[in-house]
Amino acid sequence: MFITVKVPGTTANLGAGFDCIGVALTIYNQFTFTLLENPTASVQIEVKGTEAERVSRDESNLAYRAFAKLYEHIGKEIPAIALEIDLGIPMARGLGSSATAIVGGLVGANHLAGTPLDPSEVMELAIALEGHPDNVVPAFLGNCQLSIAVGNQWEICPIPWHSAIAPVVAIPNFELSTEEARSVLPQQISRSDAIFNISRLGLLLRGLDENNANWLRAALDDKLHQPYRKSLIRGYEAVEAAAIASGAYGMVISGAGPTLLALAETQQAEGVAAAMKTAWESLGIVANTFTLTLDKQGVRQSLKR
């Protein structure tokens, strides 16, 4: 028996939506879990695709750890498996690669174990493993999602996204760890900065729904994380200026970075992508740019016996 799980990459924060908004994008990692009848090891892992050589091939592999966690959670013995991973999302770039491994591992395990957990339980376990919801929730559900902690529970609110708004990602050939990106954030903020972000979050939600250019230009700004993190991303100002000059509504840091995300009208998106790439290349930085759309399905799987 085996199951193949395909999980979309994500972008999180969208400026003022720090640590609460995430968006599923049309880039993917795929995980195939096969039960082994005569195992020689607890897990056999093969990896191909983007940066495959960097992925661990033993029990420390994140997708396998998530797989094992679900079996531990339900109190069942962890079966021996072969795990094949096909990577389409670069690692440590702010596009949710770790979230795809967690969601892929949990969903694969849940199906091979006979579906003991319902989807909401699997998603809550994913949030617990990741430590925050902004990437795993859209990876699981698709679309744009707002995740709010209410006591010990999570409230998930889908955010309407106008079909004319295109996400454009520019991925540089350097990394920025989440730990480093979080280390530069202040422990306290001023009341004025809090009000600044609250107002722009409200405007962001309405702007995404209406495709209102003026609202989005203002809403993609924030004072909680980007002013501190952009100093860690070489060429930030140049890439932002190029994106806006080419017609983007604005630009934000994707997740913890260093990938930069611009939002633009669909007709302007390719020009924005080219301008962002050129701006980085003028500084000697190689970057890949992609014009994407929202993934509307989230995690998907096919089970075979």
C-alpha positions as CSV (number, residue, x, y, z in Angstrom):
1,M,0.0,0.0,0.0
2,F,1.2,3.5,-0.8
3,I,-0.1,7.1,-0.7
4,T,1.1,10.1,-2.6
5,V,0.6,13.5,-0.9
6,K,1.0,16.8,-2.8
7,V,1.3,19.9,-0.8
8,P,1.4,23.6,-2.0
9,G,4.0,26.0,-0.9
10,T,2.9,29.1,1.0
11,T,3.6,32.7,1.6
12,A,2.9,34.2,5.0
13,N,2.3,37.6,6.6
14,L,1.5,39.7,3.6
15,G,2.9,42.7,5.4
16,A,0.4,43.7,8.1
17,G,-0.9,40.1,8.4
18,F,2.2,39.2,10.5
19,D,1.9,35.6,11.9
20,C,-1.7,35.3,11.1
21,I,-2.3,35.4,7.3
22,G,-1.0,32.7,4.9
23,V,-1.6,32.0,1.2
24,A,-1.3,28.7,-0.7
25,L,0.6,29.1,-4.0
26,T,0.9,27.0,-7.1
27,I,4.3,25.5,-6.3
28,Y,4.5,22.1,-4.7
29,N,6.4,19.4,-2.8
30,Q,5.2,15.8,-3.2
31,F,5.7,12.9,-0.8
32,T,5.0,9.2,-1.5
33,F,4.8,6.8,1.5
34,T,5.0,3.1,0.8
35,L,4.5,0.4,3.5
36,L,7.4,-2.1,3.5
37,E,6.6,-5.8,4.0
38,N,10.2,-7.0,4.6
39,P,12.0,-3.9,5.8
40,T,15.7,-3.7,6.4
41,A,15.3,-0.3,8.1
42,S,12.6,1.8,9.7
43,V,12.7,4.2,6.7
44,Q,14.2,4.3,3.2
45,I,14.2,7.8,1.7
46,E,14.8,8.9,-1.9
47,V,14.8,12.6,-2.8
48,K,14.7,14.4,-6.2
49,G,14.1,17.9,-7.4
50,T,15.1,21.3,-6.0
51,E,18.0,21.1,-3.6
52,A,17.5,17.4,-3.1
53,E,21.1,16.9,-1.9
54,R,20.3,19.0,1.2
55,V,17.5,16.8,2.5
56,S,18.2,14.2,5.2
57,R,17.6,10.6,4.3
58,D,17.2,9.1,7.8
59,E,14.8,9.4,10.7
60,S,15.7,13.1,11.2
61,N,13.9,13.9,7.9
62,L,11.1,16.3,8.8
63,A,8.4,14.5,6.7
64,Y,9.3,11.2,8.4
65,R,9.3,12.8,11.8
66,A,5.7,14.2,11.2
67,F,4.7,10.7,9.9
68,A,6.0,9.1,13.0
69,K,4.4,11.8,15.2
70,L,0.9,10.9,14.0
71,Y,1.4,7.2,14.9
72,E,2.7,8.2,18.3
73,H,-0.3,10.5,18.7
74,I,-2.8,7.7,18.1
75,G,-0.8,5.1,20.1
76,K,0.1,2.8,17.2
77,E,3.4,1.2,16.2
78,I,5.2,3.2,13.5
79,P,5.4,1.0,10.4
80,A,8.5,0.7,8.2
81,I,8.1,2.8,5.1
82,A,9.8,3.9,1.9
83,L,9.5,7.7,1.4
84,E,10.0,9.3,-2.0
85,I,10.2,13.1,-2.0
86,D,9.9,15.3,-5.1
87,L,10.8,18.9,-4.3
88,G,9.6,21.9,-6.2
89,I,10.0,24.5,-3.4
90,P,13.5,25.8,-2.4
91,M,14.4,25.4,1.3
92,A,14.9,28.2,3.8
93,R,13.5,30.9,1.5
94,G,10.2,31.8,3.2
95,L,7.9,29.7,1.0
96,G,6.7,27.1,3.5
97,S,8.9,24.2,2.6
98,S,8.9,22.9,6.2
99,A,5.1,23.2,6.4
100,T,4.8,21.0,3.3
101,A,6.9,18.3,5.0
102,I,4.8,18.5,8.2
103,V,1.5,18.4,6.4
104,G,2.7,15.7,3.9
105,G,3.9,13.5,6.7
106,L,0.8,13.8,8.8
107,V,-1.6,13.3,6.0
108,G,0.3,10.3,4.6
109,A,0.4,8.7,8.1
110,N,-3.3,9.3,8.8
111,H,-4.3,7.6,5.6
112,L,-2.0,4.6,6.0
113,A,-3.2,4.3,9.6
114,G,-6.8,4.0,8.4
115,T,-7.9,7.6,8.9
116,P,-8.2,7.7,12.7
117,L,-8.1,11.5,12.8
118,D,-10.5,13.8,11.0
119,P,-9.0,16.7,8.8
120,S,-9.4,19.3,11.6
121,E,-7.5,17.1,14.0
122,V,-4.7,16.5,11.5
123,M,-4.5,20.3,10.9
124,E,-4.3,21.0,14.6
125,L,-1.5,18.5,15.0
126,A,0.3,20.2,12.1
127,I,0.0,23.6,13.8
128,A,1.4,22.1,17.0
129,L,4.4,20.7,15.2
130,E,5.1,23.8,13.2
131,G,4.5,26.1,16.2
132,H,2.3,28.6,14.3
133,P,-0.5,28.3,11.8
134,D,0.3,30.8,9.1
135,N,2.0,28.3,6.7
136,V,0.5,24.9,7.6
137,V,-3.2,26.1,7.5
138,P,-3.1,27.4,3.8
139,A,-0.9,24.4,2.9
140,F,-3.6,22.2,4.3
141,L,-6.7,24.1,3.1
142,G,-5.5,26.1,0.1
143,N,-6.4,29.7,-0.7
144,C,-5.8,32.7,1.6
145,Q,-6.4,32.0,5.3
146,L,-6.5,34.0,8.5
147,S,-5.8,32.0,11.6
148,I,-6.6,33.2,15.1
149,A,-6.0,31.5,18.4
150,V,-9.1,31.6,20.7
151,G,-8.1,30.0,24.0
152,N,-6.8,26.6,23.1
153,Q,-8.6,26.5,19.8
154,W,-8.0,27.9,16.4
155,E,-10.5,29.9,14.4
156,I,-9.8,29.7,10.6
157,C,-11.2,32.4,8.4
158,P,-11.0,32.2,4.6
159,I,-10.0,35.5,3.0
160,P,-11.5,36.4,-0.4
161,W,-8.8,37.0,-3.1
162,H,-9.7,38.8,-6.3
163,S,-8.8,36.7,-9.3
164,A,-7.1,39.7,-11.0
165,I,-4.4,39.9,-8.3
166,A,-1.3,37.9,-9.1
167,P,1.4,36.9,-6.6
168,V,4.9,37.3,-8.0
169,V,7.8,35.7,-6.1
170,A,11.5,36.6,-6.4
171,I,13.7,33.9,-4.8
172,P,17.4,34.9,-4.3
173,N,20.2,32.4,-4.2
174,F,20.9,33.0,-0.5
175,E,19.1,31.9,2.6
176,L,17.7,33.6,5.7
177,S,16.9,31.4,8.7
178,T,13.6,31.9,10.6
179,E,15.6,32.1,13.8
180,E,17.8,34.9,12.5
181,A,14.8,36.8,11.1
182,R,13.0,36.5,14.4
183,S,16.0,37.6,16.4
184,V,15.9,41.1,15.0
185,L,12.3,41.8,16.0
186,P,11.7,44.1,19.0
187,Q,10.1,42.7,22.1
188,Q,7.8,45.7,22.5
189,I,6.2,48.1,20.0
190,S,4.7,51.5,20.4
191,R,0.9,52.2,20.4
192,S,1.3,54.1,17.2
193,D,2.9,51.2,15.4
194,A,0.2,48.8,16.7
195,I,-2.5,51.2,15.3
196,F,-0.6,51.5,12.1
197,N,-0.7,47.7,11.6
198,I,-4.3,47.2,12.8
199,S,-5.6,49.8,10.3
200,R,-3.6,48.3,7.4
201,L,-4.7,44.7,8.2
202,G,-8.3,45.8,7.8
203,L,-7.5,47.6,4.6
204,L,-5.5,44.5,3.3
205,L,-8.5,42.3,3.7
206,R,-10.8,44.6,1.8
207,G,-8.2,45.4,-0.8
208,L,-7.6,41.7,-1.6
209,D,-11.3,41.2,-2.0
210,E,-12.0,44.3,-4.2
211,N,-8.6,44.5,-6.1
212,N,-8.5,48.1,-5.0
213,A,-5.1,49.5,-6.1
214,N,-5.1,52.4,-3.6
215,W,-6.0,50.2,-0.7
216,L,-3.4,47.6,-1.5
217,R,-0.6,50.1,-2.0
218,A,-1.2,51.3,1.6
219,A,-2.1,47.9,3.1
220,L,1.1,46.1,2.1
221,D,3.1,48.2,4.5
222,D,3.7,47.3,8.2
223,K,5.8,48.3,11.2
224,L,6.0,45.0,13.1
225,H,8.5,43.0,11.2
226,Q,9.5,44.2,7.7
227,P,11.4,47.4,8.9
228,Y,13.7,45.1,10.9
229,R,14.0,42.2,8.6
230,K,14.7,44.1,5.3
231,S,18.2,45.0,6.5
232,L,19.0,41.2,6.4
233,I,18.0,41.0,2.7
234,R,20.6,42.5,0.4
235,G,19.0,44.5,-2.4
236,Y,15.6,44.9,-0.7
237,E,15.1,48.5,-1.6
238,A,16.3,48.1,-5.2
239,V,14.0,45.1,-5.8
240,E,11.0,46.9,-4.2
241,A,11.6,50.1,-6.3
242,A,11.8,48.0,-9.4
243,A,8.6,46.1,-8.6
244,I,6.6,49.2,-7.9
245,A,8.0,51.1,-11.0
246,S,6.8,48.1,-13.1
247,G,3.3,48.3,-11.8
248,A,3.2,46.3,-8.6
249,Y,0.8,47.4,-5.9
250,G,3.6,46.8,-3.4
251,M,6.1,44.3,-2.2
252,V,6.5,42.3,1.1
253,I,8.8,39.8,2.6
254,S,7.5,36.2,2.0
255,G,7.4,34.6,5.4
256,A,10.6,35.2,7.2
257,G,12.4,35.8,3.8
258,P,14.6,36.2,1.9
259,T,12.0,35.6,-0.9
260,L,10.2,38.8,-1.8
261,L,6.6,38.8,-2.9
262,A,5.0,41.5,-5.0
263,L,1.2,41.7,-5.8
264,A,0.2,43.0,-9.2
265,E,-2.6,42.9,-11.6
266,T,-2.4,39.8,-13.8
267,Q,-1.5,41.8,-16.9
268,Q,1.4,43.5,-15.1
269,A,2.8,40.4,-13.4
270,E,5.3,39.2,-15.9
271,G,6.8,42.7,-16.2
272,V,7.1,42.9,-12.4
273,A,8.8,39.5,-12.3
274,A,11.4,40.6,-14.9
275,A,12.1,43.9,-13.1
276,M,12.6,42.2,-9.8
277,K,15.0,39.7,-11.3
278,T,17.0,42.4,-13.1
279,A,17.2,44.5,-10.0
280,W,18.8,41.7,-8.0
281,E,21.1,40.7,-10.9
282,S,22.4,44.3,-11.1
283,L,23.7,43.7,-7.6
284,G,25.3,40.4,-8.5
285,I,22.6,38.3,-6.9
286,V,21.1,35.4,-8.9
287,A,17.3,35.1,-8.4
288,N,14.5,33.1,-9.8
289,T,11.1,34.8,-10.3
290,F,7.7,33.2,-10.8
291,T,4.3,34.5,-11.5
292,L,2.0,32.3,-9.6
293,T,-1.7,31.9,-8.7
294,L,-3.5,30.8,-5.6
295,D,-3.7,27.1,-5.0
296,K,-7.4,26.6,-4.2
297,Q,-7.3,23.0,-3.1
298,G,-4.6,22.6,-0.5
299,V,-3.2,19.2,0.3
300,R,-4.3,16.4,-2.0
301,Q,-3.6,12.7,-1.9
302,S,-4.1,9.5,-3.8
303,L,-4.1,6.1,-2.0
304,K,-3.3,2.8,-3.7
305,R,-3.3,-0.7,-2.4
